[in-house]
Amino acid sequence: MLELSIRASSRAHTLYHETYVYPDALVAFGEKLKAFPQSATSEVALECGSKDPQFHDYIRLHLFVLKPTGSSALEIESEIGGSPPLRAENHFFIPGMPADFNRFGSELVAWVKNPDRPLRVEWQDG
């Protein structure tokens, strides 16, 4: 398993989340991102952990098409269990174009093969 630390932000929201994920799951997610979208109703998701209180954490990255013209959004839903002040919840969206998410997929797949350096993917909204 890989220890995955995710920092994500939009213009208004920021998230930091640590979890563990199987490399094969990340590669499969990355390959789907690279091929996104297949249609106007395309969706791609990666889910780790569980919302069950017995689990330490849960994260879901869900990409979907907003408009047939191509604009899309990455929905990020995150929960860290425990008691305050450790407990945290986050749910927001990062807009982008398919090319942004295709590049994210390519860089993610390359990173899984060589995770020695941090992966950083950025794009501007609009």
C-alpha positions in Angstrom: 0.0 0.0 0.0 1.0 3.6 -0.6 0.6 6.3 2.0 -1.2 9.1 0.1 -1.3 12.7 1.4 -3.7 14.8 -0.6 -3.8 18.6 -0.6 -6.6 20.0 -2.8 -8.0 23.5 -3.1 -10.4 25.5 -5.1 -10.7 29.3 -5.0 -12.7 29.0 -1.8 -11.9 25.7 -0.1 -8.9 23.7 1.0 -8.4 20.1 2.1 -5.6 18.0 3.6 -6.1 14.3 3.9 -3.8 11.3 4.6 -4.9 7.8 3.8 -3.6 4.5 2.4 -4.4 3.2 -1.0 -3.4 0.3 -3.2 -1.2 1.3 -6.1 -3.3 -0.6 -8.5 -6.4 1.4 -7.5 -4.5 4.7 -8.1 -3.3 3.5 -11.5 -6.9 2.4 -12.5 -8.2 5.8 -11.4 -5.4 7.6 -13.3 -6.2 5.6 -16.4 -9.8 6.5 -16.2 -8.9 10.2 -15.7 -6.7 10.0 -18.8 -9.6 8.8 -20.9 -12.2 11.2 -19.4 -14.9 11.9 -20.7 -16.3 9.0 -22.7 -19.7 10.7 -22.9 -21.7 13.6 -21.6 -22.7 11.4 -18.6 -19.2 10.2 -17.8 -18.1 9.7 -14.2 -14.9 8.5 -12.6 -14.4 7.9 -8.9 -11.8 6.8 -6.3 -12.9 5.8 -2.9 -10.7 4.9 0.1 -11.7 4.0 3.6 -15.3 4.1 5.0 -17.7 6.5 6.7 -18.2 3.8 9.3 -17.1 5.3 12.7 -14.8 2.3 13.2 -12.7 3.4 10.3 -10.0 6.2 10.7 -10.8 8.0 7.5 -12.8 8.2 4.2 -12.1 10.0 1.0 -13.9 10.1 -2.3 -12.7 11.8 -5.5 -15.6 11.9 -8.0 -15.2 13.5 -11.4 -18.2 14.2 -13.6 -19.2 16.3 -16.6 -20.9 19.6 -15.7 -21.9 20.7 -19.2 -21.8 19.0 -22.6 -19.4 21.7 -23.7 -16.8 20.0 -21.6 -16.5 21.8 -18.3 -16.3 19.2 -15.5 -15.8 19.1 -11.7 -13.9 17.0 -9.2 -16.0 16.5 -6.1 -14.0 15.9 -3.0 -15.6 14.4 0.1 -13.4 13.7 3.1 -13.9 12.6 6.7 -11.4 12.0 9.4 -12.7 10.2 12.4 -12.0 10.7 16.1 -12.9 13.2 18.7 -12.5 16.9 18.5 -10.1 18.5 17.7 -9.0 15.7 15.4 -12.3 15.1 13.7 -12.8 16.8 10.3 -15.2 16.8 7.4 -14.8 18.4 4.0 -17.0 18.4 0.9 -16.4 20.7 -2.1 -15.9 20.9 -5.9 -13.0 21.8 -8.1 -14.0 22.9 -11.6 -11.8 22.2 -14.6 -11.8 21.1 -18.3 -11.3 17.5 -19.4 -7.7 18.3 -20.5 -6.9 19.3 -16.8 -8.2 16.0 -15.6 -6.5 14.0 -18.4 -3.2 15.5 -17.4 -3.9 14.8 -13.8 -4.4 11.1 -14.7 -1.2 10.9 -16.7 0.8 12.5 -13.9 -0.8 10.3 -11.3 0.0 7.1 -13.2 3.6 8.2 -13.7 3.9 9.1 -10.0 2.7 5.7 -8.8 5.5 4.1 -10.8 8.0 6.4 -9.1 6.6 8.0 -5.9 9.9 9.4 -4.7 8.9 13.0 -5.4 5.7 14.8 -4.5 3.1 15.0 -7.2 1.7 18.5 -7.8 -1.0 19.2 -10.4 -2.4 22.6 -10.9 -4.8 24.4 -13.3 -6.7 27.7 -13.3 -10.5 27.8 -13.2 -11.8 29.6 -16.2 
